[in-house]
Amino acid sequence: MTELATPPRPPRREFRNINAFTDLRTYRLPAAGIVSILHRVSGVLMFLLLPFIIWMFDTSVSSEISFARFKAAFNSGLGFVPGWFIKLVALALIWAYLHHIIAGLRHLWMDVSHAAVSKEFGKSSAVATLVISIALTVILGAKLFGLY
């Protein structure tokens, strides 16, 4: 019995796990992967800063005296914590909220429009998410630190 000749197959791509100690420095994550990781990081950051959010809300709306104390905490500090550090934590919270909401809207849009999702759209929407969230954070951070 004669065997049928089969054409040669191209070599298969090699998929391997990423070693955190050796490969992580040289691995290039796509923009969509960076946005996905930052979406998770921003969610965890908002969760961890929830006591700070509650403190800010409580002291800002309780009374005029507590609002003055709230403003003083941002200007001159609170106990041993300097005011610039409180502003920095608030800026991290601003970034986390903005990035989380913009990335969430991106994910919602991709879930709603299955036909429009492509590799190019994923990359462009991820870059847009990064640019918009960072730009808005810089604008609000400039206001927070009193640049305008």
N, C-alpha and C positions, 0 to 999 in steps of 0.2 A: 504494500500500500504506500502510495506516495503522499508525502506531507505537503500541505499547502505552504507556499512561501509567504511569510508575513513581512510587511515593510518594517524597517527598524523604527523603534519608538524613540522619541526625544527623551533625554534624561529627565527624571522627575525632580521637581524642586525640593530642596531640603528644608524642612521646618524643624527648628530646634528651640528648646526652651532658653530663656534669657537668664543668664547667671548674674545676679545682682552685684557681685563683686568684680567680675571681669567684663561683662558685656554692657552694663547699664550706661557707662560713660560714652560709648560709641554708638548706641542704638538710637536711631532717629524715629521718634514717634510722630505719626501724622498729626495734622492740626486737629482733626476730629477726635483723636485719642487724647490729646492734651486738654481739649474742652471737656471731654467726658470725665477725665480725672479731676480737673478743676471744679466741675459741677459737684462731684462727690465731696471734694475738700471744702467747698463753700457751704455745702449743707452741714457738714460736721462742724465747721467754724461757727455757723449761726446757732447750732444746737449748743455748743460749748459756751458761747457768749450769751445765752439766754438769761442768766442772772444779771449780767450787765445791762441787757436790754430792758429788763423789768425794773432795775434800779433807775435807769435813765428816764423811763416813762413815769415811774412813781414820783421821782423828785421833780420832774418838770411840770407836772400837772396838779400836784397836791395843794400848793399854796404859793403865794408870792415869795414868801421867805424861803421855801424849799427850792423854788426856781432860781432865786439869787444864789443859793448854795450850789445848785447845779451849774450855773454859769461860773461861779468861783472855782469849782472843781476843774473845769476845762481851762480856765485861765491860769490859776496858780497851783493847782494840784489838790490832792486829797490825802491827808496824812503824809506818809513817806513816798507816795506815788506822785511824780511830777505831772504837771498839766499836759506837757507834750506827749507823754506816754498814754494818757487817757485819750487824747486826740488821735494818736496812732492806732489804738485799739478800736476807736470809733471809725477810723478810716478803713481798717480791716473789715469791720462789720459792714460798712457801706459797699466795699468791693464785693464781699460775699453775697450780699443781697442782690446787687446789680447783676453780677455774673450768674447767680443762680436763677434769677427771673428770666434773663435773656437766653441762657442755655435751655431753660425749661420751655420757653416759647419756641425755640428752635426744634426741640424734640417733639413738641406738640404739632408743629407744622409738618414735620416729617411723618408723624403718625397719621395726620389727616390726609396728606397728599402722597399716597403710596406711589403713584405713577411718576411724579416729578422727582423722586429721590434717585440721585445718581452719585457716582463718585465725585464728579465735579461740583455738584450742589453741596455735598457733604463737606468738601474742602472749603468752598467759598463761604458757606454759612458758618463754618467753624472759625474762619479768619474774621468774618464780620462780627461774630459773637465776641471774640477776643478784643478786637479794635473798639467796638462800641462800649463794652464793659470797662475797659481800661481808660478810654477817653472820658466817659462819664465820671469815673472814679477820680481822675485827675482834676476835672472841673469842680466836683464837690469837695475834694480834698483841698483845693486852693481856697475855696470859700471857708472850709473848716479851720484852716490855719491862718485865715485873715489876709490873704493876698489881694482880695477885692471885696 
